[in-house]
Amino acid sequence: MLATFESTSPAGSPAHIVAGALAHLSAHLGSGCPRAARLAALLLDRLAADGDADAELRQHAANLAETLHRAE
């Protein structure tokens, strides 16, 4: 079960997307749940395409999403 969190970042902001991706990635690493990995990858894909996010953050998100997609 994923923990809920309270965020001061607006929904859909890069920080909010990162927080969600990390929560799902943590769940996947802890349990091996493939659904959590897919959800993390989807959020990372969204972050990689977000023009409001820092370019380096977008690149790292794209790389991690690609790694998760290959593992499916």
MOPAC internal coordinates of N, CA, C and O (Angstrom, degrees):
PM7 1SCF
backbone

  N    0.0000 0     0.00 0     0.00 0    0    0    0
  C    1.4385 1     0.00 0     0.00 0    1    0    0
  C    1.5227 1   108.53 1     0.00 0    2    1    0
  O    1.2310 1   120.63 1   -46.39 1    3    2    1
  N    1.3271 1   116.40 1   133.61 1    3    2    1
  C    1.4485 1   120.73 1  -179.95 1    5    3    2
  C    1.5174 1   110.65 1   -81.53 1    6    5    3
  O    1.2310 1   121.43 1   -39.94 1    7    6    5
  N    1.2973 1   114.87 1   140.06 1    7    6    5
  C    1.4616 1   119.54 1   176.25 1    9    7    6
  C    1.5162 1   109.32 1   -75.35 1   10    9    7
  O    1.2310 1   120.99 1   -32.09 1   11   10    9
  N    1.2976 1   115.70 1   147.91 1   11   10    9
  C    1.4576 1   119.37 1   174.35 1   13   11   10
  C    1.5202 1   107.90 1   -90.18 1   14   13   11
  O    1.2310 1   120.48 1   -22.20 1   15   14   13
  N    1.2925 1   116.69 1   157.80 1   15   14   13
  C    1.4417 1   120.50 1   179.17 1   17   15   14
  C    1.5132 1   108.81 1  -141.93 1   18   17   15
  O    1.2310 1   121.35 1   -27.48 1   19   18   17
  N    1.3028 1   115.03 1   152.52 1   19   18   17
  C    1.4477 1   120.68 1   174.83 1   21   19   18
  C    1.5078 1   107.24 1  -102.42 1   22   21   19
  O    1.2310 1   120.75 1   -46.94 1   23   22   21
  N    1.3071 1   116.17 1   133.06 1   23   22   21
  C    1.4452 1   120.89 1  -177.20 1   25   23   22
  C    1.5177 1   109.51 1  -126.43 1   26   25   23
  O    1.2310 1   121.16 1   -37.89 1   27   26   25
  N    1.3126 1   115.39 1   142.11 1   27   26   25
  C    1.4602 1   119.39 1   174.34 1   29   27   26
  C    1.5215 1   110.24 1   -89.28 1   30   29   27
  O    1.2310 1   120.40 1   172.59 1   31   30   29
  N    1.3307 1   116.84 1    -7.41 1   31   30   29
  C    1.4623 1   121.08 1   177.72 1   33   31   30
  C    1.5225 1   109.37 1   -78.88 1   34   33   31
  O    1.2310 1   120.54 1   -38.56 1   35   34   33
  N    1.3301 1   116.58 1   141.44 1   35   34   33
  C    1.4665 1   118.19 1   178.17 1   37   35   34
  C    1.5280 1   111.31 1   -65.28 1   38   37   35
  O    1.2310 1   121.22 1   -34.40 1   39   38   37
  N    1.3261 1   115.27 1   145.60 1   39   38   37
  C    1.4617 1   120.16 1   177.80 1   41   39   38
  C    1.5195 1   109.14 1   -55.62 1   42   41   39
  O    1.2310 1   120.73 1   -45.58 1   43   42   41
  N    1.3109 1   116.21 1   134.42 1   43   42   41
  C    1.4527 1   121.10 1   179.42 1   45   43   42
  C    1.5202 1   113.73 1    90.28 1   46   45   43
  O    1.2310 1   119.78 1   172.36 1   47   46   45
  N    1.3240 1   118.03 1    -7.64 1   47   46   45
  C    1.4630 1   120.25 1   177.82 1   49   47   46
  C    1.5206 1   108.88 1   -72.23 1   50   49   47
  O    1.2310 1   119.93 1   -22.42 1   51   50   49
  N    1.3430 1   117.73 1   157.58 1   51   50   49
  C    1.4625 1   118.99 1   177.78 1   53   51   50
  C    1.5298 1   113.00 1   -53.39 1   54   53   51
  O    1.2310 1   119.87 1   138.47 1   55   54   53
  N    1.3282 1   117.86 1   -41.53 1   55   54   53
  C    1.4732 1   120.19 1  -179.63 1   57   55   54
  C    1.5231 1   110.74 1   -63.76 1   58   57   55
  O    1.2310 1   119.95 1   140.76 1   59   58   57
  N    1.3060 1   117.70 1   -39.24 1   59   58   57
  C    1.4656 1   121.87 1  -179.93 1   61   59   58
  C    1.5270 1   110.29 1   -67.41 1   62   61   59
  O    1.2310 1   120.21 1   139.73 1   63   62   61
  N    1.3214 1   117.21 1   -40.27 1   63   62   61
  C    1.4670 1   121.43 1   178.83 1   65   63   62
  C    1.5263 1   110.18 1   -65.98 1   66   65   63
  O    1.2310 1   120.28 1   137.02 1   67   66   65
  N    1.3367 1   117.07 1   -42.98 1   67   66   65
  C    1.4626 1   121.01 1   177.89 1   69   67   66
  C    1.5203 1   110.01 1   -60.27 1   70   69   67
  O    1.2310 1   120.04 1   135.65 1   71   70   69
  N    1.3112 1   117.52 1   -44.35 1   71   70   69
  C    1.4618 1   121.03 1  -179.61 1   73   71   70
  C    1.5287 1   110.76 1   -59.84 1   74   73   71
  O    1.2310 1   119.94 1   135.46 1   75   74   73
  N    1.3053 1   117.71 1   -44.54 1   75   74   73
  C    1.4616 1   121.28 1   178.52 1   77   75   74
  C    1.5197 1   112.05 1   -65.11 1   78   77   75
  O    1.2310 1   120.62 1   136.53 1   79   78   77
  N    1.3423 1   116.43 1   -43.47 1   79   78   77
  C    1.4635 1   120.56 1   179.75 1   81   79   78
  C    1.5218 1   110.72 1   -62.22 1   82   81   79
  O    1.2310 1   120.39 1   137.50 1   83   82   81
  N    1.3365 1   116.86 1   -42.50 1   83   82   81
  C    1.4605 1   120.06 1   179.22 1   85   83   82
  C    1.5230 1   111.92 1   -66.10 1   86   85   83
  O    1.2310 1   120.16 1   142.98 1   87   86   85
  N    1.3197 1   117.29 1   -37.02 1   87   86   85
  C    1.4674 1   120.42 1   177.62 1   89   87   86
  C    1.5252 1   110.59 1   -62.76 1   90   89   87
  O    1.2310 1   120.25 1   135.27 1   91   90   89
  N    1.3353 1   117.14 1   -44.73 1   91   90   89
  C    1.4632 1   120.52 1   179.40 1   93   91   90
  C    1.5260 1   111.07 1   -69.38 1   94   93   91
  O    1.2310 1   120.16 1   140.37 1   95   94   93
  N    1.3278 1   117.30 1   -39.63 1   95   94   93
  C    1.4537 1   120.61 1   178.64 1   97   95   94
  C    1.5261 1   110.58 1   -63.35 1   98   97   95
  O    1.2310 1   120.27 1   138.93 1   99   98   97
  N    1.3050 1   117.09 1   -41.07 1   99   98   97
  C    1.4652 1   121.38 1   177.23 1  101   99   98
  C    1.5207 1   110.95 1   -61.48 1  102  101   99
  O    1.2310 1   120.69 1   136.87 1  103  102  101
  N    1.3218 1   116.29 1   -43.13 1  103  102  101
  C    1.4700 1   120.13 1   178.41 1  105  103  102
  C    1.5258 1   110.25 1   -62.30 1  106  105  103
  O    1.2310 1   120.52 1   138.23 1  107  106  105
  N    1.3232 1   116.61 1   -41.77 1  107  106  105
  C    1.4695 1   120.49 1   179.30 1  109  107  106
  C    1.5279 1   110.97 1   -63.81 1  110  109  107
  O    1.2310 1   120.57 1   134.11 1  111  110  109
  N    1.3274 1   116.52 1   -45.89 1  111  110  109
  C    1.4636 1   119.92 1  -178.78 1  113  111  110
  C    1.5244 1   111.76 1   -65.99 1  114  113  111
  O    1.2310 1   120.57 1   147.82 1  115  114  113
  N    1.3214 1   116.51 1   -32.18 1  115  114  113
  C    1.4625 1   120.23 1  -179.57 1  117  115  114
  C    1.5075 1   114.06 1   -78.81 1  118  117  115
  O    1.2310 1   120.46 1   149.71 1  119  118  117
  N    1.3299 1   116.72 1   -30.29 1  119  118  117
  C    1.4604 1   119.20 1  -173.32 1  121  119  118
  C    1.5264 1   114.65 1  -123.48 1  122  121  119
  O    1.2310 1   120.53 1   165.43 1  123  122  121
  N    1.3347 1   116.59 1   -14.57 1  123  122  121
  C    1.4603 1   119.59 1  -175.81 1  125  123  122
  C    1.5154 1   112.92 1    78.42 1  126  125  123
  O    1.2310 1   120.20 1  -168.60 1  127  126  125
  N    1.3232 1   117.23 1    11.40 1  127  126  125
  C    1.4616 1   121.81 1  -177.21 1  129  127  126
  C    1.5324 1   110.93 1   -63.94 1  130  129  127
  O    1.2310 1   119.76 1   -63.23 1  131  130  129
  N    1.3364 1   118.06 1   116.77 1  131  130  129
  C    1.4621 1   120.08 1  -179.18 1  133  131  130
  C    1.5293 1   112.89 1   -67.30 1  134  133  131
  O    1.2310 1   120.24 1   149.63 1  135  134  133
  N    1.3232 1   117.14 1   -30.37 1  135  134  133
  C    1.4728 1   120.05 1   178.87 1  137  135  134
  C    1.5250 1   110.25 1   -65.03 1  138  137  135
  O    1.2310 1   120.11 1   139.08 1  139  138  137
  N    1.3170 1   117.40 1   -40.92 1  139  138  137
  C    1.4605 1   121.09 1   178.48 1  141  139  138
  C    1.5301 1   109.86 1   -62.83 1  142  141  139
  O    1.2310 1   120.11 1   140.76 1  143  142  141
  N    1.3283 1   117.40 1   -39.24 1  143  142  141
  C    1.4660 1   121.25 1   177.95 1  145  143  142
  C    1.5220 1   110.41 1   -64.17 1  146  145  143
  O    1.2310 1   120.20 1   137.02 1  147  146  145
  N    1.3395 1   117.23 1   -42.98 1  147  146  145
  C    1.4677 1   120.44 1   179.14 1  149  147  146
  C    1.5203 1   111.18 1   -63.59 1  150  149  147
  O    1.2310 1   120.50 1   137.61 1  151  150  149
  N    1.3291 1   116.65 1   -42.39 1  151  150  149
  C    1.4608 1   119.91 1   179.31 1  153  151  150
  C    1.5263 1   111.31 1   -65.25 1  154  153  151
  O    1.2310 1   120.27 1   139.24 1  155  154  153
  N    1.3271 1   117.09 1   -40.76 1  155  154  153
  C    1.4645 1   120.34 1   176.22 1  157  155  154
  C    1.5273 1   109.94 1   -60.76 1  158  157  155
  O    1.2310 1   120.30 1   134.94 1  159  158  157
  N    1.3335 1   117.04 1   -45.06 1  159  158  157
  C    1.4618 1   120.86 1  -179.81 1  161  159  158
  C    1.5272 1   111.52 1   -62.30 1  162  161  159
  O    1.2310 1   120.25 1   139.09 1  163  162  161
  N    1.3211 1   117.13 1   -40.91 1  163  162  161
  C    1.4649 1   119.92 1   178.76 1  165  163  162
  C    1.5251 1   111.39 1   -63.17 1  166  165  163
  O    1.2310 1   120.46 1   137.50 1  167  166  165
  N    1.3213 1   116.73 1   -42.50 1  167  166  165
  C    1.4666 1   119.70 1   178.02 1  169  167  166
  C    1.5286 1   111.00 1   -66.46 1  170  169  167
  O    1.2310 1   120.40 1   141.12 1  171  170  169
  N    1.3206 1   116.84 1   -38.88 1  171  170  169
  C    1.4604 1   119.73 1   177.80 1  173  171  170
  C    1.5238 1   111.46 1   -66.70 1  174  173  171
  O    1.2310 1   119.98 1   143.27 1  175  174  173
  N    1.3185 1   117.64 1   -36.73 1  175  174  173
  C    1.4727 1   121.02 1   174.22 1  177  175  174
  C    1.5316 1   110.10 1   -60.67 1  178  177  175
  O    1.2310 1   121.07 1   136.65 1  179  178  177
  N    1.3262 1   115.56 1   -43.35 1  179  178  177
  C    1.4601 1   120.65 1   179.01 1  181  179  178
  C    1.5329 1   110.57 1   -62.33 1  182  181  179
  O    1.2310 1   120.71 1   137.56 1  183  182  181
  N    1.3217 1   116.24 1   -42.44 1  183  182  181
  C    1.4536 1   120.60 1   178.83 1  185  183  182
  C    1.5266 1   110.98 1   -65.05 1  186  185  183
  O    1.2310 1   120.35 1   139.11 1  187  186  185
  N    1.3158 1   116.93 1   -40.89 1  187  186  185
  C    1.4664 1   121.34 1   179.83 1  189  187  186
  C    1.5225 1   111.94 1   -61.96 1  190  189  187
  O    1.2310 1   120.31 1   152.75 1  191  190  189
  N    1.3164 1   117.02 1   -27.25 1  191  190  189
  C    1.4687 1   121.66 1  -179.32 1  193  191  190
  C    1.5279 1   112.88 1   -95.10 1  194  193  191
  O    1.2310 1   120.06 1   179.10 1  195  194  193
  N    1.3229 1   117.49 1    -0.90 1  195  194  193
  C    1.4690 1   122.05 1  -174.98 1  197  195  194
  C    1.5220 1   110.76 1   -83.24 1  198  197  195
  O    1.2310 1   120.52 1   -70.30 1  199  198  197
  N    1.3103 1   116.62 1   109.70 1  199  198  197
  C    1.4575 1   122.20 1  -179.93 1  201  199  198
  C    1.5108 1   114.27 1   -65.12 1  202  201  199
  O    1.2310 1   120.04 1   163.21 1  203  202  201
  N    1.3336 1   117.52 1   -16.79 1  203  202  201
  C    1.4668 1   120.83 1   177.87 1  205  203  202
  C    1.5288 1   112.26 1   -81.93 1  206  205  203
  O    1.2310 1   120.24 1   166.13 1  207  206  205
  N    1.3150 1   117.14 1   -13.87 1  207  206  205
  C    1.4689 1   121.13 1  -178.45 1  209  207  206
  C    1.5294 1   109.66 1   -85.42 1  210  209  207
  O    1.2310 1   121.26 1   -26.97 1  211  210  209
  N    1.3033 1   115.19 1   153.03 1  211  210  209
  C    1.4557 1   122.89 1   176.32 1  213  211  210
  C    1.5330 1   109.94 1   -58.70 1  214  213  211
  O    1.2310 1   120.26 1   -37.12 1  215  214  213
  N    1.3199 1   117.11 1   142.88 1  215  214  213
  C    1.4677 1   121.31 1  -177.15 1  217  215  214
  C    1.5266 1   112.06 1   -59.63 1  218  217  215
  O    1.2310 1   119.91 1   139.85 1  219  218  217
  N    1.3200 1   117.78 1   -40.15 1  219  218  217
  C    1.4677 1   120.41 1   179.87 1  221  219  218
  C    1.5247 1   110.74 1   -67.40 1  222  221  219
  O    1.2310 1   120.26 1   140.48 1  223  222  221
  N    1.3257 1   117.12 1   -39.52 1  223  222  221
  C    1.4599 1   121.18 1   177.13 1  225  223  222
  C    1.5261 1   110.14 1   -63.40 1  226  225  223
  O    1.2310 1   120.18 1   137.80 1  227  226  225
  N    1.3325 1   117.25 1   -42.20 1  227  226  225
  C    1.4726 1   120.65 1   178.10 1  229  227  226
  C    1.5268 1   110.84 1   -60.23 1  230  229  227
  O    1.2310 1   120.39 1   138.03 1  231  230  229
  N    1.3370 1   116.85 1   -41.97 1  231  230  229
  C    1.4644 1   120.22 1  -178.91 1  233  231  230
  C    1.5201 1   111.48 1   -66.39 1  234  233  231
  O    1.2310 1   120.40 1   136.23 1  235  234  233
  N    1.3295 1   116.83 1   -43.77 1  235  234  233
  C    1.4658 1   119.75 1   178.17 1  237  235  234
  C    1.5204 1   110.96 1   -63.82 1  238  237  235
  O    1.2310 1   120.40 1   140.32 1  239  238  237
  N    1.3254 1   116.85 1   -39.68 1  239  238  237
  C    1.4647 1   120.66 1   178.18 1  241  239  238
  C    1.5230 1   110.51 1   -62.78 1  242  241  239
  O    1.2310 1   120.42 1   137.36 1  243  242  241
  N    1.3289 1   116.80 1   -42.64 1  243  242  241
  C    1.4688 1   120.75 1   179.27 1  245  243  242
  C    1.5283 1   110.73 1   -63.21 1  246  245  243
  O    1.2310 1   120.46 1   137.76 1  247  246  245
  N    1.3293 1   116.73 1   -42.24 1  247  246  245
  C    1.4717 1   120.32 1   179.85 1  249  247  246
  C    1.5294 1   111.66 1   -63.78 1  250  249  247
  O    1.2310 1   120.46 1   135.51 1  251  250  249
  N    1.3238 1   116.72 1   -44.49 1  251  250  249
  C    1.4650 1   119.81 1  -179.68 1  253  251  250
  C    1.5307 1   110.85 1   -68.12 1  254  253  251
  O    1.2310 1   120.26 1   140.14 1  255  254  253
  N    1.3262 1   117.11 1   -39.86 1  255  254  253
  C    1.4733 1   120.12 1   177.37 1  257  255  254
  C    1.5114 1   110.37 1   -60.87 1  258  257  255
  O    1.2310 1   120.44 1   137.58 1  259  258  257
  N    1.3236 1   116.77 1   -42.42 1  259  258  257
  C    1.4705 1   120.53 1   179.41 1  261  259  258
  C    1.5282 1   110.88 1   -61.94 1  262  261  259
  O    1.2310 1   120.66 1   138.64 1  263  262  261
  N    1.3201 1   116.34 1   -41.36 1  263  262  261
  C    1.4661 1   120.64 1   177.51 1  265  263  262
  C    1.5265 1   110.94 1   -61.08 1  266  265  263
  O    1.2310 1   120.49 1   135.31 1  267  266  265
  N    1.3334 1   116.67 1   -44.69 1  267  266  265
  C    1.4600 1   120.35 1   179.28 1  269  267  266
  C    1.5218 1   111.85 1   -65.94 1  270  269  267
  O    1.2310 1   120.16 1   140.83 1  271  270  269
  N    1.3344 1   117.31 1   -39.17 1  271  270  269
  C    1.4678 1   120.11 1   179.04 1  273  271  270
  C    1.5294 1   110.89 1   -64.94 1  274  273  271
  O    1.2310 1   120.25 1   141.51 1  275  274  273
  N    1.3310 1   117.12 1   -38.49 1  275  274  273
  C    1.4720 1   120.49 1   179.54 1  277  275  274
  C    1.5292 1   110.91 1   -65.23 1  278  277  275
  O    1.2310 1   120.25 1   149.02 1  279  278  277
  N    1.3202 1   117.13 1   -30.98 1  279  278  277
  C    1.4653 1   121.44 1  -177.61 1  281  279  278
  C    1.5299 1   112.88 1   -77.55 1  282  281  279
  O    1.2310 1   119.99 1   169.99 1  283  282  281
  N    1.3192 1   117.63 1   -10.01 1  283  282  281
  C    1.4750 1   120.49 1  -177.53 1  285  283  282
  C    1.5135 1   111.50 1   -68.31 1  286  285  283
  O    1.2310 1   120.10 1   180.00 1  287  286  285

